[in-house]
Amino acid sequence: MSFSFRDASSHALVPYGWDDVWETEFAPHAAQDLVPGRVVRVDRSMCDLFTADGLIRADTSLVTPNDPMRVVCTGDWAAVDRDGDPRFVRTLLPRRTAFVRSTSSKRSEGQVLAANLDHVVVCVSLAADLDLGRLERFLSLAWESGAVPLVVLTKADTLADTTHLLADAEAAAPGVQVLVVSAATGAGLDTLTAVLTGGTAALLGQSGAGKSTLTNALLGREVQEVQATRDADGKGRHTTTTRDLLALPDGGVLIDTPGLRGVGLWDAQAGVGQVFAEIEQLAADCRFQDCSHHAEPGCAVLAALDDGTLAHRRLDSYRKLLRENAWIASRTDQRLRAEMRREWKLRSAAGREMYQRKRGGGGGHRRTV
């Protein structure tokens, strides 16, 4: 794929996700003698960025707002001083997509974990009990991000048969590609690599999900430190402590993130609806438009429970996530959230089109073993 860049040096940024759309949006900053860079790591008031001249260190203090949703994060594209000591990040380009969670159950602030993603890869370890409710929670946020979710069931080598767990994960992730992978044996890595090549993907999951091991396998070298999980509960020890953006050998970048103990929802109603699409489709056939699916006559959701086509666990999880999301929404600035969501929707559409052009066209996403 060729690009019509105004600046020849921009070609060096293509492996990190740079394209014609970013180039056009950056033009006003280039006129101010600033250079583009992609944030690969944030460390308090400093960050590392990849630029056409290589990796640089820059001060972020000039773009540190009170709103935690707008602070510099891994995956951002930034306008940086061409030279100087120190160099400063002057502004961020508007994000196409962003994975956001609430910072705490007692607060109503959103925290951006990674920006400008094509894929959100939810990693789930098969060496521990499969928590479908947690998977549905991750996927709700993944869909809301504007990126394409992908589920990777890691550590497949720890089980003789993964058939039933794969089926359970697929049932909890309708419309999402689910892969069974072993970094130890290499099983499933070729398929995963093919999906991620050319784009930006963030690996998300609990500690012990095998994200760092998977990162090393995809990169073909030991980049991230790996520790063994605890035998008692299969949980990890937070080997990764920062969100690191790393270039993949065949193109594209990967963001490895620390293990997440909590994944509180933040403005994820549309994402919840996507994860529980079958329930939303059933609800459209209820007799009453405001049906709560508890005891109303003519409720298509309750009818599906009775005939066994809808599992009680799915409905319970759906209700729980909707209640949580409504509580968060009641405590936040809904106008601001709506504006931000509209902006991401428009930009993510442009980003997906460019991503497909990079890959030479695109097909749909299908579930694969």
MOGI-V462694 format. One record per pair of residues at least 6 apart in sequence whose C-alpha atoms are under 8 Angstrom apart, sorted by sequence separation. I is the first residue (numbers start at 1). J is the second residue. D is the distance in whole Angstrom. If there is no record, write none. Layout:
# MOGI-V462694
i j d
I J D
I J D
This chain:
# MOGI-V462694
i j d
5 11 8
29 35 7
41 47 6
42 48 7
49 55 6
50 56 6
64 70 8
65 71 6
81 87 5
102 108 7
103 109 6
124 130 8
142 148 7
143 149 6
156 162 7
170 176 7
181 187 5
182 188 7
183 189 7
205 211 7
216 222 5
229 235 5
230 236 6
247 253 4
248 254 7
293 299 6
304 310 5
305 311 6
356 362 5
11 18 8
40 47 8
41 48 5
48 55 7
49 56 5
64 71 5
80 87 7
81 88 6
102 109 6
103 110 6
142 149 6
170 177 8
180 187 8
181 188 5
182 189 7
204 211 7
216 223 6
229 236 4
230 237 8
246 253 5
247 254 6
273 280 6
295 302 8
305 312 7
10 18 8
39 47 7
40 48 6
41 49 7
48 56 6
49 57 6
63 71 7
64 72 7
80 88 6
81 89 7
102 110 4
103 111 6
170 178 6
180 188 6
181 189 6
203 211 6
215 223 8
216 224 6
228 236 7
229 237 7
245 253 6
246 254 5
283 291 8
291 299 7
293 301 6
294 302 7
39 48 6
40 49 5
48 57 5
49 58 7
63 72 7
80 89 4
81 90 7
101 110 6
102 111 6
169 178 7
179 188 7
215 224 7
227 236 7
228 237 8
245 254 6
246 255 6
293 302 6
301 310 8
26 36 7
39 49 4
40 50 7
47 57 6
48 58 6
79 89 6
80 90 6
100 110 6
101 111 5
139 149 7
227 237 7
244 254 8
245 255 4
246 256 8
287 297 7
288 298 8
38 49 5
39 50 7
46 57 7
47 58 6
78 89 7
79 90 6
80 91 8
100 111 5
101 112 7
124 135 8
213 224 7
244 255 5
245 256 7
287 298 5
288 299 8
37 49 5
38 50 5
46 58 6
47 59 7
60 72 7
78 90 7
79 91 5
100 112 4
101 113 8
166 178 8
212 224 6
227 239 6
243 255 6
244 256 5
286 298 6
287 299 6
37 50 5
38 51 7
46 59 5
47 60 7
78 91 6
79 92 6
99 112 6
100 113 6
122 135 8
153 166 8
179 192 7
212 225 7
213 226 6
226 239 6
243 256 6
244 257 7
286 299 5
287 300 8
37 51 4
45 59 6
46 60 5
78 92 4
79 93 7
98 112 6
99 113 6
100 114 8
166 180 7
212 226 6
225 239 6
243 257 5
285 299 8
286 300 5
5 20 6
36 51 6
37 52 8
45 60 5
46 61 8
77 92 6
78 93 6
98 113 7
99 114 6
225 240 7
242 257 6
243 258 7
285 300 6
286 301 7
3 19 7
4 20 7
35 51 8
36 52 8
45 61 6
76 92 7
77 93 6
98 114 6
99 115 7
122 138 7
224 240 7
240 256 8
241 257 7
242 258 6
283 299 7
3 20 6
6 23 8
76 93 7
98 115 4
122 139 7
240 257 7
241 258 5
283 300 6
5 23 7
77 95 8
97 115 6
98 116 6
162 180 8
240 258 5
282 300 6
283 301 6
76 95 7
96 115 8
97 116 5
98 117 7
239 258 7
240 259 7
282 301 6
72 92 8
95 115 6
96 116 5
97 117 6
208 228 8
238 258 6
95 116 6
96 117 8
97 118 8
99 120 8
208 229 6
238 259 6
16 38 7
58 80 8
120 142 6
279 301 7
282 304 8
236 259 8
156 180 6
151 176 7
153 178 7
156 181 6
157 182 6
193 218 7
62 88 7
63 89 7
150 176 6
151 177 6
152 178 6
153 179 6
154 180 6
155 181 7
156 182 5
208 234 7
209 235 8
59 86 7
61 88 8
62 89 7
63 90 7
120 147 6
122 149 7
124 151 7
126 153 6
149 176 6
150 177 5
151 178 5
152 179 5
153 180 5
154 181 5
155 182 5
157 184 7
208 235 5
209 236 7
212 239 8
58 86 6
59 87 6
60 88 6
61 89 8
62 90 6
63 91 6
119 147 5
120 148 6
121 149 6
122 150 6
123 151 6
124 152 6
125 153 6
126 154 6
127 155 6
149 177 8
150 178 6
151 179 6
152 180 6
153 181 6
154 182 6
155 183 7
157 185 7
189 217 8
207 235 6
208 236 4
212 240 7
219 247 8
57 86 8
58 87 5
59 88 5
60 89 5
63 92 8
118 147 5
119 148 5
120 149 5
121 150 5
122 151 5
123 152 5
124 153 5
125 154 5
126 155 6
127 156 8
150 179 8
152 181 7
154 183 7
155 184 8
189 218 7
206 235 8
207 236 4
208 237 7
219 248 6
220 249 8
42 72 7
57 87 7
58 88 5
59 89 6
60 90 8
117 147 6
118 148 6
119 149 6
120 150 6
121 151 6
122 152 6
123 153 6
124 154 6
125 155 6
126 156 6
183 213 7
206 236 8
207 237 6
208 238 8
218 248 7
219 249 6
42 73 6
58 89 6
119 150 7
121 152 7
123 154 7
127 158 6
183 214 6
186 217 8
207 238 6
41 73 7
42 74 6
126 158 7
127 159 8
207 239 8
41 74 5
126 159 7
39 73 7
40 74 5
139 173 7
183 217 6
39 74 5
40 75 6
130 165 7
39 75 5
132 168 8
136 172 6
279 315 8
13 50 8
38 75 6
39 76 5
132 169 7
135 172 7
136 173 7
13 51 7
38 76 6
39 77 6
76 114 8
276 314 8
12 51 8
13 52 6
38 77 5
39 78 7
73 112 7
74 113 7
75 114 6
76 115 6
215 254 8
12 52 5
37 77 6
38 78 6
69 109 8
73 113 7
74 114 5
75 115 5
76 116 7
101 141 7
132 172 6
11 52 8
36 77 7
37 78 5
68 109 7
69 110 6
73 114 6
74 115 6
75 116 6
100 141 7
215 256 7
10 52 6
36 78 6
37 79 7
68 110 7
69 111 6
73 115 7
75 117 8
99 141 7
276 318 7
9 52 6
36 79 5
37 80 7
68 111 6
69 112 6
99 142 6
35 79 6
36 80 6
68 112 8
212 256 7
34 79 6
35 80 5
99 144 8
100 145 7
211 256 7
34 80 5
35 81 6
99 145 5
211 257 8
272 318 7
34 81 5
35 82 6
98 145 5
33 81 8
34 82 5
97 145 6
98 146 7
33 82 7
97 146 5
98 147 8
272 321 7
29 79 7
96 146 8
97 147 6
209 259 8
272 322 7
197 248 7
203 254 7
207 258 7
208 259 7
198 250 7
199 251 7
200 252 6
201 253 6
202 254 6
203 255 6
204 256 7
207 259 4
26 79 8
197 250 6
198 251 5
199 252 5
200 253 5
201 254 5
202 255 4
203 256 5
204 257 6
206 259 4
207 260 6
269 322 7
197 251 5
198 252 4
199 253 6
200 254 6
201 255 6
202 256 6
203 257 6
204 258 8
205 259 6
206 260 5
207 261 7
154 209 7
155 210 7
197 252 5
198 253 7
200 255 8
202 257 7
204 259 7
205 260 6
206 261 6
154 210 6
196 252 7
197 253 8
204 260 8
265 321 8
269 325 7
268 325 6
267 325 6
265 324 7
266 325 7
265 325 6
267 328 7
266 328 6
267 329 6
265 328 8
266 329 8
26 93 7
138 205 8
25 93 8
267 337 8
119 196 8
119 199 8
121 201 7
123 203 7
118 199 6
119 200 6
120 201 6
121 202 6
122 203 6
123 204 6
124 205 6
117 199 8
118 200 5
119 201 5
120 202 5
121 203 5
122 204 5
123 205 5
124 206 8
117 200 5
118 201 6
119 202 7
120 203 6
121 204 6
122 205 6
123 206 8
125 208 7
116 200 7
117 201 6
120 204 7
125 209 5
117 202 7
124 209 5
125 210 7
123 209 6
124 210 8
123 210 7
114 202 7
123 211 7
174 275 6
173 275 6
174 276 8
172 275 7
174 277 7
128 233 7
128 234 5
127 234 7
128 235 8
144 267 8
141 265 7
144 268 6
138 263 7
140 265 8
141 266 8
144 269 8
137 263 7
144 270 6
141 268 6
143 270 8
144 271 5
137 265 7
140 268 6
143 271 5
114 243 8
140 269 8
142 271 7
113 243 8
140 270 8
141 271 6
140 271 4
141 272 8
143 274 7
139 271 7
140 272 5
143 275 8
139 272 8
140 273 8
140 274 7
137 272 8
140 275 6
139 275 7
136 275 7
114 255 8
172 314 8
110 266 6
199 355 7
198 355 7
105 264 7
104 264 7
198 358 7
102 263 7
103 264 7
198 359 7
101 263 6
102 264 5
101 264 5
102 265 6
101 265 5
102 266 5
101 266 5
100 266 7
74 243 6
74 244 7
75 245 7
74 245 7
75 255 8
17 198 8
74 255 8
188 369 7
17 199 7
15 198 7
17 200 7
16 200 8
133 317 6
137 321 7
177 365 6
179 367 7
176 365 7
177 366 5
178 367 5
179 368 6
180 369 6
175 365 8
176 366 7
177 367 4
178 368 6
179 369 5
175 366 7
176 367 6
177 368 6
178 369 7
175 367 8
170 367 8
146 344 7
146 345 7
42 242 8
41 242 7
42 243 8
147 348 7
41 243 6
146 348 6
40 243 8
41 244 5
40 244 6
41 245 7
40 245 4
39 245 8
40 246 7
108 328 6
108 331 6
109 332 8
108 332 6
16 247 7
15 247 7
118 351 8
118 352 7
16 251 8
17 252 7
15 251 5
16 252 6
17 253 8
15 252 6
16 253 6
118 355 8
15 253 7
96 343 8
97 344 6
96 344 5
97 345 8
95 344 7
96 345 8
96 346 8
97 347 7
96 347 5
97 348 6
95 347 7
96 348 5
96 351 7
21 350 8
21 351 8
21 354 8
19 354 7
1 357 7
1 358 5
1 359 8
1 360 7
